[in-house]
Amino acid sequence: MTDDKIALRALLEKGSDATFLREMIGFAAERLMQLETSELFGHGPSR
């Protein structure tokens, strides 16, 4: 299982919907920034 899937599964196992939503948005934003940075510097996606 990839690190992304493990992190997502950990988020799903947590408590409240508000916490889940906040952490999911943070997770998605971090992943998008990683991909954008990789493109800017000519690297492949980091995994």
N, C-alpha and C positions, 0 to 999 in steps of 0.2 A: 504494500500500500504506500502511496506517495505521501510525503510530508503534508501536502495540501489537504489530502483526504483525511489524514489523521487529525489535522487541526480542525477541519470541518466537523468531523465526528465528535471531537471534544466539545466544540461549541454546541452541538445539538444535544449533548447530554447534560448541559447546564440548565439552570433554573428558569427564571422568568423570561417572558417574551421580550420585555424591554431590554434586558441585558443581552439576550440573544441577538436582537436586531442591531443594537449598538456594536457588539463585537463582530457581527457579520459584515456590517458596513466598514468597520475598521480593517477587517481581513481583506475585503475586496479592494479597498483603497490602497492598502499596502501592496497587494499583488499587482494592481495596475501600475503603481509607481515603479515597481521592480521591472515590469515589462517595458515601460517607457524609457527608463534609464538604460536598460539593455540595448534598446534600439538606438538611443542617442549615442552611445559609446561603441556601437558596432558589435556587441556581444550577443550571443544567442540567449534565449530565455534561461534564467537561473532556476534550477530545480533542486 
